[in-house]
Amino acid sequence: MPEDVHAAASAAICDHLLNLPEVAAARIVHTFWPSVARREVDLRPLLRRLHAQGVTIVLPRVAAHEPRRMAHHAWDGTPLPVGAFGLEEPPEGEDLPPETFDVVLVPALAADRRGVRLGYGKGFYDAFLPHTPALRVVPLFDACLAEALPAEPHDEPVHVIVTETQTLRISSAPLQKGRNRTTFET
């Protein structure tokens, strides 16, 4: 994807994410820090804006010596060091409890209209997502949206897919206990 197309599509996705009522009302957003070199959706402007508005931005850190486990640390707005797998990660800090997250922005190479996502194959998010009641949102380029992807029993579906041109709410999304959320439609 050419740099200018990537930048424009990423900006449109960030705008759509800001317009999601759940993101607008969120107090704690768990997210990945994008690898722009790999042409992931550039969420950095969105994360900086939410952080400036007082939203706690939580980033994952691969837990050493524990397979498929991530620690969850608040981002303080400063540049991130490179950690495991060559990804930028927050430094060691307090591990925040997943049950406090309002929204999780989930990375994906592709996703389908049922909420099945194709990740990077390490299983970190499939292990983490069952432990949070948060709304699961995949920011994704239109070109990466598939009609159907194969799913394994351990795959954790997402509730919302946001692309540069559409927002898909998956009908199987569970309502969060104590949260007032809109009904999901496909």
Backbone bond lengths (Angstrom), bond angles and torsions (degrees), N, CA, C in turn:
res aa  C-N    CA-C-N  psi(-1)  N-CA   C-N-CA  omega(-1)  CA-C   N-CA-C  phi
1 M - - - 1.446 - - 1.530 107.73 -
2 P 1.310 118.21 123.41 1.468 120.44 178.14 1.540 110.68 -58.21
3 E 1.307 115.26 150.58 1.467 121.05 -174.95 1.526 112.53 -57.17
4 D 1.328 118.49 -42.42 1.461 120.26 -177.85 1.526 111.50 -68.48
5 V 1.335 117.84 -37.60 1.463 121.85 177.56 1.531 109.69 -66.93
6 H 1.333 115.62 -42.90 1.464 121.18 178.02 1.527 110.74 -59.77
7 A 1.324 116.60 -45.78 1.469 121.11 -179.10 1.528 111.16 -63.26
8 A 1.319 117.37 -44.72 1.474 120.59 -179.22 1.530 111.31 -66.30
9 A 1.323 117.51 -44.18 1.466 120.43 179.39 1.523 110.99 -65.89
10 S 1.330 117.61 -40.08 1.466 121.19 177.91 1.522 110.70 -62.49
11 A 1.331 116.89 -42.74 1.470 120.65 179.58 1.530 110.67 -63.05
12 A 1.327 117.27 -40.50 1.469 120.52 178.42 1.528 110.91 -64.45
13 I 1.325 116.98 -41.21 1.464 120.70 178.16 1.527 110.12 -63.58
14 C 1.312 117.36 -43.96 1.473 120.47 178.44 1.523 111.00 -60.48
15 D 1.330 117.58 -41.12 1.468 120.96 177.15 1.525 110.92 -61.11
16 H 1.338 116.58 -44.62 1.472 120.22 178.97 1.528 110.89 -63.47
17 L 1.324 116.83 -39.19 1.471 120.26 178.35 1.529 110.59 -63.34
18 L 1.328 117.02 -42.54 1.469 120.45 178.65 1.523 111.87 -62.48
19 N 1.324 116.62 -27.34 1.466 120.74 -179.67 1.522 113.74 -86.08
20 L 1.322 117.82 -5.76 1.463 119.41 174.69 1.524 108.41 -70.02
21 P 1.317 118.98 127.38 1.468 120.29 -179.10 1.529 112.74 -57.20
22 E 1.330 116.50 -35.67 1.466 120.16 -178.71 1.520 111.59 -67.91
23 V 1.324 117.39 -35.70 1.463 120.65 177.07 1.521 109.25 -72.70
24 A 1.321 117.58 -41.99 1.461 121.22 179.56 1.525 111.84 -60.76
25 A 1.329 116.93 -32.80 1.472 121.03 -178.61 1.525 113.46 -93.27
26 A 1.322 117.70 -5.88 1.467 121.09 -173.52 1.524 112.14 -67.49
27 R 1.297 114.13 143.03 1.463 121.96 172.25 1.526 110.98 -101.15
28 I 1.358 115.57 -31.99 1.466 120.95 -179.64 1.534 108.20 -133.71
29 V 1.327 115.35 120.77 1.460 121.78 178.88 1.527 108.38 -117.24
30 H 1.316 115.93 120.50 1.467 121.53 173.76 1.519 107.04 -91.79
31 T 1.308 117.51 133.45 1.452 120.94 -176.48 1.510 110.95 -150.27
32 F 1.290 115.42 165.40 1.458 121.54 171.21 1.518 107.80 -94.31
33 W 1.339 116.86 152.68 1.456 120.62 172.55 1.524 105.89 -90.20
34 P 1.335 118.49 121.83 1.458 120.09 -171.32 1.523 113.82 -68.41
35 S 1.307 114.79 145.32 1.455 122.37 170.30 1.526 106.22 -94.91
36 V 1.301 116.08 93.53 1.460 121.05 -176.52 1.527 110.13 -66.30
37 A 1.329 117.65 -30.72 1.465 121.19 178.18 1.529 110.84 -62.26
38 R 1.354 116.40 -31.00 1.469 120.47 177.02 1.524 111.01 -89.38
39 R 1.314 117.32 6.30 1.452 124.77 179.20 1.529 113.39 64.34
40 E 1.338 116.27 33.83 1.462 118.50 168.53 1.522 107.65 -69.88
41 V 1.316 116.12 158.44 1.459 120.27 176.68 1.525 108.17 -55.48
42 D 1.318 117.47 128.11 1.462 121.43 -178.87 1.523 109.44 -80.58
43 L 1.313 115.06 96.78 1.463 122.15 -179.46 1.525 113.12 -89.15
44 R 1.307 118.12 -3.76 1.470 120.40 -173.91 1.526 113.65 -54.67
45 P 1.350 120.54 -44.68 1.473 118.86 177.94 1.537 112.32 -61.22
46 L 1.320 117.09 -39.59 1.466 121.19 177.42 1.524 110.45 -62.53
47 L 1.330 117.01 -46.07 1.465 120.65 -177.55 1.525 111.27 -65.16
48 R 1.319 116.31 -40.08 1.474 119.54 177.85 1.536 110.62 -64.64
49 R 1.318 116.30 -40.87 1.474 120.27 179.97 1.533 110.82 -65.23
50 L 1.326 116.82 -48.03 1.469 119.84 178.41 1.526 110.93 -60.65
51 H 1.331 116.81 -42.70 1.470 120.84 178.72 1.533 110.45 -60.17
52 A 1.329 116.58 -42.93 1.471 120.99 179.74 1.528 111.49 -65.07
53 Q 1.343 116.86 -26.12 1.469 121.36 178.45 1.531 112.09 -84.83
54 G 1.332 117.40 1.58 1.453 120.74 177.63 1.518 115.18 93.44
55 V 1.328 116.75 5.88 1.468 119.99 176.32 1.527 108.00 -76.25
56 T 1.325 116.39 135.31 1.454 120.20 175.33 1.521 108.04 -77.23
57 I 1.323 115.57 121.37 1.461 121.96 177.83 1.528 106.69 -100.12
58 V 1.328 114.94 122.08 1.457 121.11 -178.47 1.517 108.67 -110.62
59 L 1.315 115.58 130.73 1.460 121.41 -179.76 1.525 110.01 -117.47
60 P 1.324 116.72 146.93 1.460 119.58 179.28 1.520 111.66 -80.46
61 R 1.305 114.57 152.52 1.462 122.94 172.88 1.519 105.85 -135.54
62 V 1.308 116.08 125.51 1.459 119.63 179.92 1.527 107.83 -63.82
63 A 1.335 115.51 125.46 1.468 120.80 -178.52 1.531 109.06 -78.32
64 A 1.315 115.44 121.18 1.460 120.55 178.76 1.528 109.47 -64.60
65 H 1.294 115.19 142.81 1.469 122.78 175.00 1.521 113.90 69.95
66 E 1.327 119.03 7.49 1.465 121.12 177.80 1.521 108.16 -131.63
67 P 1.344 116.56 107.36 1.468 118.26 -177.79 1.528 112.63 -62.17
68 R 1.339 114.59 140.47 1.466 123.27 176.26 1.526 113.77 56.29
69 R 1.324 118.61 26.91 1.457 120.09 177.98 1.519 109.63 -118.13
70 M 1.320 114.18 135.42 1.452 120.66 175.82 1.520 108.55 -114.22
71 A 1.318 115.47 143.55 1.456 121.16 167.60 1.534 105.46 -93.53
72 H 1.307 116.99 160.03 1.469 121.53 -174.13 1.525 108.86 -128.44
73 H 1.337 116.03 110.91 1.457 121.19 -174.57 1.527 111.61 -119.86
74 A 1.320 116.45 141.30 1.464 121.06 177.14 1.528 109.08 -68.95
75 W 1.323 115.00 140.11 1.466 121.62 177.25 1.515 108.41 -90.31
76 D 1.327 115.97 133.57 1.464 120.02 -178.42 1.523 113.26 -95.75
77 G 1.319 117.46 6.97 1.457 120.92 177.80 1.512 114.52 92.27
78 T 1.327 117.63 -2.94 1.463 120.62 -178.69 1.530 110.52 -93.82
79 P 1.351 116.64 162.99 1.472 119.43 177.55 1.531 110.87 -57.16
80 L 1.328 114.42 149.91 1.460 120.94 -175.18 1.525 111.45 -102.63
81 P 1.344 116.83 140.38 1.466 119.13 174.27 1.531 110.76 -76.08
82 V 1.317 116.03 159.03 1.456 121.38 177.28 1.525 108.26 -80.29
83 G 1.344 115.33 130.10 1.461 120.84 -178.62 1.508 111.12 -118.57
84 A 1.318 115.80 -142.34 1.457 122.86 -176.98 1.529 111.00 -59.39
85 F 1.294 116.23 146.89 1.460 124.23 177.66 1.531 112.56 60.19
86 G 1.344 117.61 17.30 1.453 121.52 178.53 1.506 114.37 74.09
87 L 1.347 117.16 16.12 1.461 121.92 -178.92 1.522 110.46 -97.52
88 E 1.322 115.04 150.13 1.458 119.25 175.56 1.523 108.23 -74.44
89 E 1.340 116.00 128.67 1.464 122.07 -177.41 1.523 109.73 -134.52
90 P 1.335 116.37 155.84 1.459 118.74 176.72 1.533 109.46 -71.38
91 P 1.330 116.58 154.38 1.462 118.91 175.66 1.533 110.29 -69.05
92 E 1.320 115.76 167.14 1.467 120.71 177.20 1.531 109.18 -52.53
93 G 1.297 115.64 144.55 1.459 120.90 179.21 1.502 109.11 -171.88
94 E 1.319 115.71 -166.20 1.458 120.54 177.91 1.522 109.68 -64.95
95 D 1.323 116.36 131.37 1.462 121.96 177.90 1.525 107.38 -84.18
96 L 1.329 116.50 108.54 1.466 121.03 -176.84 1.523 110.73 -77.57
97 P 1.329 117.69 142.72 1.466 121.09 -177.11 1.537 112.46 -74.05
98 P 1.338 117.73 128.92 1.468 122.02 -178.75 1.526 114.12 -58.61
99 E 1.329 117.88 -25.49 1.469 119.08 -178.77 1.529 112.32 -70.96
100 T 1.334 117.98 -7.81 1.463 120.92 178.49 1.527 113.08 -94.33
101 F 1.321 118.49 -6.73 1.462 121.52 -176.14 1.525 110.32 -77.10
102 D 1.323 115.92 138.48 1.467 121.86 178.02 1.527 111.94 -90.82
103 V 1.316 115.86 -40.01 1.461 122.64 -178.29 1.520 107.91 -138.07
104 V 1.338 116.20 141.57 1.462 121.42 171.68 1.523 107.47 -121.72
105 L 1.327 115.97 121.20 1.457 121.34 172.74 1.524 106.06 -89.48
106 V 1.328 115.69 117.27 1.460 122.32 -170.44 1.526 109.92 -105.18
107 P 1.342 117.76 129.08 1.467 118.68 178.11 1.522 110.86 -72.92
108 A 1.334 115.96 152.17 1.458 120.80 177.99 1.521 110.20 -159.57
109 L 1.312 114.61 145.54 1.464 120.68 171.06 1.519 109.43 -81.41
110 A 1.349 115.40 -31.96 1.462 122.44 179.43 1.524 107.73 -159.60
111 A 1.325 115.64 162.63 1.470 121.97 174.99 1.522 106.96 -151.25
112 D 1.341 114.79 159.36 1.459 117.69 177.19 1.517 110.38 -118.07
113 R 1.299 116.13 175.93 1.460 122.40 -174.22 1.520 113.96 -71.43
114 R 1.332 117.40 -4.32 1.467 121.71 174.94 1.528 111.42 -95.23
115 G 1.342 116.67 -5.01 1.455 120.54 -177.96 1.510 113.66 93.28
116 V 1.320 117.35 5.54 1.467 120.79 175.69 1.518 107.51 -77.44
117 R 1.325 116.14 133.25 1.461 119.97 -179.61 1.513 110.58 -120.53
118 L 1.291 114.61 151.62 1.450 122.44 173.83 1.516 106.04 -107.34
119 G 1.326 115.69 114.33 1.455 120.35 -179.96 1.520 110.33 -95.62
120 Y 1.318 114.93 -151.84 1.452 120.40 -177.53 1.522 112.72 -97.18
121 G 1.341 117.80 7.60 1.450 121.50 171.22 1.509 117.37 87.47
122 K 1.305 118.38 3.77 1.462 120.32 -179.45 1.528 111.97 -93.40
123 G 1.338 119.02 -18.35 1.455 122.30 175.86 1.514 116.16 81.75
124 F 1.330 118.84 8.97 1.466 120.88 -177.65 1.529 111.94 -62.63
125 Y 1.325 117.05 -46.31 1.464 119.30 -178.05 1.519 111.94 -72.63
126 D 1.324 118.48 -35.51 1.467 120.11 176.64 1.526 110.75 -63.57
127 A 1.324 117.90 -31.44 1.464 121.35 177.05 1.532 111.76 -77.69
128 F 1.331 116.81 -32.55 1.464 122.03 -175.86 1.528 113.89 -82.79
129 L 1.330 118.29 -42.22 1.465 121.74 -170.66 1.530 115.29 -58.25
130 P 1.327 121.14 -35.25 1.472 118.97 178.73 1.532 113.89 -63.94
131 H 1.333 117.51 -13.21 1.463 121.36 -176.35 1.525 113.65 -95.88
132 T 1.326 117.09 5.43 1.463 119.83 179.50 1.530 110.08 -131.55
133 P 1.330 117.00 140.10 1.465 120.44 175.59 1.531 112.55 -84.54
134 A 1.329 116.78 3.43 1.464 122.11 -173.20 1.527 112.78 -62.69
135 L 1.319 114.95 152.51 1.449 122.12 171.08 1.529 107.38 -65.77
136 R 1.331 117.26 128.96 1.463 123.14 -178.02 1.523 108.95 -99.39
137 V 1.329 115.94 118.13 1.460 121.75 -175.66 1.526 109.73 -124.16
138 V 1.330 116.54 130.18 1.460 121.39 174.76 1.517 109.09 -105.74
139 P 1.338 117.88 115.25 1.463 120.43 169.70 1.532 107.33 -81.85
140 L 1.331 116.93 127.28 1.459 120.18 -169.11 1.525 110.24 -151.29
141 F 1.310 116.48 144.03 1.464 120.07 174.67 1.527 109.28 -74.94
142 D 1.327 116.55 145.06 1.461 121.73 178.53 1.528 111.86 -48.61
143 A 1.315 117.00 -41.11 1.466 121.41 -177.33 1.526 112.44 -63.13
144 C 1.315 117.72 -16.39 1.468 122.21 -177.84 1.521 112.59 -101.51
145 L 1.322 116.85 5.20 1.462 121.62 178.21 1.522 108.40 -90.94
146 A 1.341 115.72 120.83 1.461 122.04 -177.40 1.524 109.80 -107.33
147 E 1.302 116.12 157.55 1.473 120.20 174.97 1.525 110.01 -69.15
148 A 1.336 116.87 -41.83 1.465 120.37 -180.00 1.518 109.62 -154.66
149 L 1.330 115.55 138.60 1.463 122.82 174.93 1.525 107.88 -121.79
150 P 1.328 117.18 151.01 1.466 118.24 175.17 1.523 109.73 -68.12
151 A 1.323 116.11 145.67 1.467 120.81 -179.81 1.519 109.77 -125.66
152 E 1.313 115.48 141.28 1.461 123.42 174.94 1.529 107.16 -99.02
153 P 1.329 118.20 158.42 1.471 120.05 179.79 1.533 114.20 -57.82
154 H 1.329 117.60 -29.66 1.470 120.70 -178.50 1.528 113.41 -85.00
155 D 1.340 118.51 -7.07 1.462 121.44 -177.89 1.527 110.48 -68.98
156 E 1.311 116.20 131.81 1.457 123.15 179.25 1.525 109.35 -99.06
157 P 1.334 118.00 118.17 1.468 120.35 -179.74 1.530 111.49 -74.48
158 V 1.324 114.40 163.43 1.460 120.41 176.87 1.521 108.98 -106.22
159 H 1.330 116.00 166.60 1.466 122.22 -176.89 1.523 113.27 -97.02
160 V 1.331 115.92 -30.08 1.467 120.79 -175.07 1.527 108.18 -140.92
161 I 1.329 115.51 140.28 1.461 121.92 172.46 1.524 106.51 -121.05
162 V 1.329 116.13 127.18 1.465 121.34 -179.11 1.523 108.00 -118.03
163 T 1.337 115.58 121.04 1.459 120.93 176.24 1.526 108.36 -114.92
164 E 1.322 115.89 -176.45 1.460 118.92 179.73 1.522 112.60 -70.58
165 T 1.356 117.80 -16.29 1.459 119.57 -178.03 1.521 114.69 -121.84
166 Q 1.341 118.40 -9.01 1.467 119.14 -175.41 1.524 112.37 -155.49
167 T 1.314 113.01 159.40 1.457 122.01 172.73 1.521 106.91 -123.82
168 L 1.324 115.95 119.22 1.458 121.59 -179.68 1.517 108.89 -107.02
169 R 1.325 115.64 121.09 1.458 120.80 175.55 1.523 106.97 -101.33
170 I 1.307 115.60 125.95 1.454 121.66 -175.42 1.528 108.99 -86.80
171 S 1.324 117.24 128.74 1.469 121.57 -172.26 1.512 113.66 -66.55
172 S 1.327 118.90 -20.19 1.459 120.84 -177.90 1.523 113.14 -85.38
173 A 1.312 117.34 4.86 1.462 119.97 -177.53 1.518 110.80 -65.94
174 P 1.335 117.06 128.77 1.461 119.66 179.90 1.522 111.41 -75.09
175 L 1.305 116.33 149.12 1.460 120.10 173.47 1.506 108.44 -78.28
176 Q 1.303 115.79 140.34 1.450 120.42 -179.74 1.518 109.68 -82.92
177 K 1.296 115.94 137.20 1.458 121.30 178.27 1.523 109.27 -61.18
178 G 1.330 114.97 127.23 1.461 119.36 177.52 1.512 114.58 77.82
179 R 1.323 118.63 4.97 1.460 121.09 -179.19 1.518 109.22 -112.63
180 N 1.299 117.00 141.72 1.446 121.79 176.22 1.525 107.18 -97.60
181 R 1.323 116.45 107.85 1.448 120.73 -176.13 1.514 109.92 -128.34
182 T 1.304 116.10 151.51 1.457 120.15 179.72 1.530 110.49 -71.89
183 T 1.314 116.17 159.90 1.459 121.06 175.98 1.515 108.79 -72.34
184 F 1.324 116.18 140.62 1.444 120.61 -178.36 1.514 110.70 -89.15
185 E 1.304 115.93 142.17 1.459 121.89 177.75 1.510 108.00 -133.66
186 T 1.329 115.90 152.59 1.467 119.02 174.19 1.495 109.56 -94.93
